[in-house]
Amino acid sequence: MTVTPLGASVPARLLITGVARPDGSVGDVYVDGPVLADPAGAPADVDRVDGTGLVVLPGLVDPHVHLRQPGREDAETIRTGTAAAARGGFTAVQAMANTTPVTDTAEIAAEVVRIAAAEGACRVIPCGAVTKGLAGEQLAELGLIHRATGTRCFSDDGACVADPQVMRRALEYVRPFDGVIAQHAQDPSLAGPDACCHEGDLSGRLGLGGWPIAAESSVVARDVELAALTGSRYHVCHVSAADTLDVIRAAKARGVRVSAEVTPHHLLLTTDLLTGYDTTYKVNPPLRPAEHLEALRRALADGTIDMVGTDHAPHAAQDKDHPFVDARPGMTGLEQALAVVIETMVAPGLLDWAGVADRMSYAPAALLGLDDQGRPVAPGEPANLVLVDPRARRVVDPADTASLARNNPYAGRDLPDPVRLTVCGGHVTYRRG
């Protein structure tokens, strides 16, 4: 298996033969450097990959990734995080703003772009903070970050913008450039710093602080009213509860400009995993009971939830090696994201491959305003694609990873192992076998 940073390779010329597209048609795909070209024009000696039985998808786009650089390079770097992304089939990721220092200035955002251009194995878009220092009080340099990097999405993820007046000002500020405010929906008065388990019988039995679903749905209900008031775009990060879906459906029916994402772990893992106090399963928002997972799957299938965002949250071992309540929340997710979507959505017939392409490429690319991502696999389009083997499976080994972190919640699970090849901008960034 080989992962190659974009700057360490030259664009490839590669012919994938007999491969299925998301619409079910079968044919050849020719990567001619940075663009896809007519396969009939491929030279006889071009590198060939037999695509029989495989599926080609547009390169995946992740709107929610923590790369930890700058500041916590012991947990992840842009180089290692994007290598994990390439192994997962991603050709673009948005790096969240809760770095050290926080990505709340144009200079820090530009530095993320610079490092990614030199060391990254996919495109990296910095997500700007909504407020300075994620403190929820003063707006960050939203306009300057946008002008310096093209960033359209801003979030205090890891912290909720709890003050409605601050949230309103942020929504108003980004509207002129069609920006997006993405909310970590967690009312701190309902789910404070000790909240770490879905509130219910289990949290009581385990003696863990309860995280009620109302802490999520109430913030979203408030925010969609502010989005309606301002006419701005609003995005809900990592939806975890069925009640929140009712709010989103009603808002969309009214024409409010709202979108939402779900994580792979909230599609597969349930709150009963916390019974052993394994901090690998501590995440924010927390894992929920099975009925919420079923509702989230249906919502992703029917479009109430627009996209998948991994919330890839790598941690150094010392940050997880604590009593459950004191451990840092978060899980890695980039390398198994597509596997979980296949397991929970494709295998049971909730999504077809066209649906996967929409939820994991087209929709997040549109959210982030990426003209070169989320494009059809067709001649004349940018050469961003992932080659998928829908039949391959393996037991997840947390040590077999490009990430620096080992807090993988899928360790020991038999899951699909779909990604054979990732091409980003014509560069082969990952190739298996």
N, C-alpha and C positions, 0 to 999 in steps of 0.2 A: 504494500500500500504506500502511495506516494502523495504527499501534500506539498504543493509548490506555491510560494508567494508570487503574486502577479509580476513583481519587479525582477524575479529571478528566472523568467522564462520568456520565450518569444511566442507570438501567436501561432497556433497550430493550424495544420491543414489535415482534416480528419473526415473520413466518410463513414457514417453509421448506416449500415444496410439493413433493410427489412424490419424497421422498427415501427412500433405502433405509436401514433400521436394520441393526444387526449380525446379527440373526437372518434377514435376507433379506426381511422384510416391507417394503412400500412404503406411504408415507402422508405426512401433513403433520405438522410439528412447530411448535408455537406457543410462542414465548418471551414470557411476559407478565410483564415485570419480572424479579424474582429467582427466579421459579418457571416451570416448564413447565405449560401449561394445555391444556384441550381445544381443538383447532383450530376446532371448530364455533363457539366463542365469540369468535373473532378478528373485530375490526371490519373493515368493508369497506375502510377507508383505511389499514390496517396496512402497514408496510414488508414487502415480499415478496421472497423469494429463490427462484428456480427451482432446485429440488434434483434435477431430472431427471438421471440418470446419476451422482449423487453419493451418498456414504455419510455418515451422521451417527453419530458415536461419542460416548460420554461424554467429558468433558474429560479429557485425559491428565494423569497424576500422575507426577512424577519423584522417586524417593526419594534421589537422589544428585546434587547440584548444588553447585558452588563459585561463590558470588556475590562473594567477595573483600571485601565490606564488613562490618565495618570494617577499615581498615588498608591495603588495596591497591586503592584506587579508581582507580588508573592502569590496572589490568588489567580491572576490571569493577566495576559498582555494582549495587545492588539494582534500581535503575530500568532500567539497560541489560540486565542479566541476565534480569529478568522480561519485558522487551520481547522478547528473543530467545525466551523460553519461550512467550509468546503467539503469536509467529510459527510456532512449532513445534507449536501445538495444545495446549499445557499450560495447565491451570487451577490447578495447585498444584505446588509444588516444595519439597523439603527442602534447606535451605542447610546445608552441612557446616560443621564447627566449627573448621577450621584457618584461622581469620581472625587478624588482628593488632589487638588481643589475641585470644587463643583464646576461643571461646564456652564457657567453663568455669564461668561464674557466671550466676546468675539475672538480674543486671542487664544483662549483655551480651546474653543471649538475648532479654530483653524489649526491648532497643533495636533488635534486628533486626526484631522484630515491629512496633515502632512505625514504623520507616522504611518497611517494606513496606506498612503500612496507608496511609501517605501517598503513596508513590511507586510502588508495585508494580503490575504489570499482571497479576498472578495472586496467589493465596494463597501465602505463604511460611511454612514451618514450620521453626524453627531446630532443627538437630540439636545436641544438647549433646555436649561432649567427655566421654569416659570418665574420663580422668585430667587432672589439673591441668597446663596447658601442653603437653598431649600427650606428657608425659615418661614415661608408663607406670609411674608410681610411686604417687602418691596419687590417690584417687578425686576427681573433680570434684564440683560441687554437684548431683548427679543429682536428688535429691528436690526441692530448691528450684527447679531449672530446670523440672521437671515441674509443680510447683504454680503457678509464675509464668506459664507459657506453654502448658501442656498437652502439651509435648513428651514423646513416649514412646520415642524412638529416640536412642541415644547411640553415638558412634563417635569414635575417634581417627584417622579416615581420613587417609591420608598417612603414618601411622605405625601399626605393629602393636602391639597390647597383647601383648607377648611374655612377660611374667611370668604363669605360670598361676595363681598365688595372687591376683594383682590381677584377672585375668579372672574367677576364681571369685567374688571379693567383688563385682565389678560385676554379675554375673549374679544373685547373691543379693539385691543391693540393689534392683534394679528389679522383681523378681518381684511384690511386693505391689501395684504399680499396672500390672501386665502390660506392663512396659516391654521394650524390645528392645536388646540389645547387638549392634551391627553391626561386624564385624571386617574390617580391611584385612589380609588373610592374607599375610604376608610375613615368614618367619623371618629376622631380621636376621643370624643367624650363617650362613645359607645364601645369602642374597641381600642383601648389604650396600649401602652408599651408592653404590658404583661399578657395581652390577649394573644394566644398562640394555638388555640384548638377550637374547632367548630363548637359553638355553644350548644350544649345538649347533655344528654345523660352521660356520654363518654367523658366530656370535659369535667363533669362533676366527679365521676369515679376516679379519674386520673389526677384530680387536684390541679388542673391546668386552667389558666385564665380563658374564659369563654370569649369567642369572636362571633357575635350574633350577625346573622345575615342582614338585619336592618342597618347595621353600620355601613354596608355597601349600598344597598338599594336606596336608602334615604339620601345619600350624597348624590347618586345618579339622578334621583328625582329632582333635587334642587338644581343640579347643573343643567339638566335638559331645559328647565324653565329659563335659565340664564342664556343658554344657547338660542332659545327661541326669541328671547328679548333682544339679543344682539345680532342675530342672523349669522352667527359665526359657526365654525366647525368644531365639534366636540367629539372626543374619542374616549371610550371607556377601556382602560387597561384591565387585563386578566379578570374578566367576569367569572365569578365562582358560584353564584347562587341563582336559583330559579326565580326568586322574587324580582331580581334585577332585570331579568328578561322581560317581565311584564311591563316594566317602566320603559325599556328600550323599544319594545313593540309599539306601545302607545305613542311614544315620541316620533317614531318613524311614520306612523299612520298620520300624524299631524303635519308631517313635512319638516320636522326639526332635522337639522344637519348633524345627525349623530351616527357614529360607527362604533363597533366594539370588537374586541379580540378575546379569544380563549386560549389558555395554555394547554399543551399536551398533557401535563400532569393532572389538570382538572378534568380531562376527558377520560383518564384511565385509573387514577389512584383515589382511594377512599379514606376517610378519616380513621377507620379502624386500624390503619397501619401505625397509628401513634401509640397503640397499647404497649409497645415495647420501649417507649421513650427514645426511639432512635432519632437523633437530631437530623439525620438525612431527610426525614419527612417533615421537618419544620419549614413552613413556607408561608408567605404572606401575600394574598389572603390564604387561609388555611385550606387543607383538603376538606372536602365536604362528604356527606353521606351519599349513597348510591342514587337516590332519587334526584339529587341535583345534577349528578353526572349525566343521567339519562336526559334531563331537560337541556343541558348544555349541548349534548350531541344532537338532539333534535333541532335546537336553535342554530347550530352551525350548518346543519343540513338545509334548513328552510331559509337561511340568509338573515335571520334576526341577528346572529353573530356573523360579522363580515369576514373575519380572517383569523388565522392562527398566529399567535406571538409566543415565542418560547419562554420569555422571562428567564433566559439563561442567566443563572446567578451563581457563578463559581465562588467558592470560599476556600481559603487556606485551612488546613486541618485544625489549627489552633482556634479558629473561629467557630468550629462546629463541636470541638471537644470540650463541652460544658454540660451542666445540667440543662434539661430541655428548655426551660424558660429563659435561660441566659444565652443560649446558642444563637448564632446569626441565622435569620431565615433565608431560605433560597435553595434552589436545586439547579444542577446543570440540565441542559435540554436540547442543545443544537444537534447533536449527533443522532439522537433517537426521535426527533420530532416527526419526521416523515414516517418512521416506523410505527409510532403511536397512532398517527392519523390513519394509516393503512389498517391497523389492528382494530381501531374503534369506529371508523367511519366507512372505509372501503370494503373491508371483509364482510360486515353485516349489511351492506347495500345501502347505506345512508348517503354516501357520496360516490360518484363515478370519477374517472380520472379528469374529466373536464371540470368537475367540482373541486377536486384537489388543486388543479392549476389555478382556479379562481381564488380559492381561499388562502392559498399559500404563495401566490405569485402576483396575479393581476390586482387583487384588492389591496394588499399592502403596498405594492408599487404605486398605485393611485393615491393612497393615503399620503405617502411621502413625496409625491410629485416627481417620481423617477421616470423620465422619458425613455431611458435605455433599458429598463427592467420591466418585467411583467408584459412581455411582448410575445406574439405567437411564434412558434417554431416553424418559420417559413423563410424562403429566400428573400433577401433584402433586409431582414431583421438583424438586430445585434445578436452576436453569438454568445448568448447566455442560456445554458441548458443543463439539465441533470438527466442522466440515463439511469433508469430504474429497473431492477429485477423484482417483480412483484411476488415471486415464489421463494426467494431466499430468506432464510431465518438463521438466527443464532442466539445463544445465551449471552446476555450483555455482561461484559467484563469491565468493571469501572477502571481498571488499570490500562485497558486498551483504548486510549483516547489521545487526541491531540491537545486537549485542554490541560492546563496545569492542575485543575481541581479534580477531586475524586468524589464529590458529594452528588453522586448519580443515583437517583431514586429508582432506576430500572435495573440495578445490579442484580444479577441472578435470574432475570426474567427471560423467557423464550419469546423473542419478538422478531418481526420482520427485519431483514438486513438489506434494505433495498438499493442503496446508492452504489452504482458501479463506476460512474464517471461524472465529474462536474467540470463544466467549461464556463469561464467568466471572461467576457470580452475577447473571446477567441483563445484564451490561455487555458490549458488543461491544469486546473488547480488541484484536482484530486482524481486518482485513478487506482482502482483496485485490481490486483492480479495482473 
